[in-house]
Amino acid sequence: MKPVTITISNELESLVVLQSAVSAFVQVICAELLVARQMELVVEELVTNIIKFEYLPGQQEQIELHLACELQQIVLTIRFKGIPFDIEFLRQCERVHLEDIVSGEAHGIGLHLIRHFCDELQYHTWADKDSRL
């Protein structure tokens, strides 16, 4: 299947359209509903955090999601123009114990879920093309 690019506005209301498109794409390329649901969750976590935390108040932008199947792997790329992620904060979240997150003493449940469903996660800024989590 050819790659697909979907563009939405940086509004939470647009997320359901994006999730549906991701689910349909994944089901067509691998026909596994479980994998499609996992990818929906990954997209929900990533895009929700982008929308909530990576824009200035009132900033209106587009979020671009690119899906491809390469070497029998799903490749998801999200591009947006916003405030760069705080990589050190994300790295700290990775080191937190799941029990602390569940008890409400720490953040990072979304990152743990994403890590569980993804083989690799990379973050690139325009200035630094090789920031890895």
JOQUIBEL-V482857 format. One record per helix or strand of 2 or more residues. SS is the DSSP state (h for helix, s for strand). FROM is the first residue (numbers start at 1). TO is the last residue. If there is no record, write none. Layout:
[[SS,FROM,TO] [SS,FROM,TO]]
This chain:
[[s,4,9] [h,12,30] [h,33,53] [s,62,70] [s,73,80] [h,87,95] [h,98,102] [h,109,117] [s,122,123] [s,131,132]]
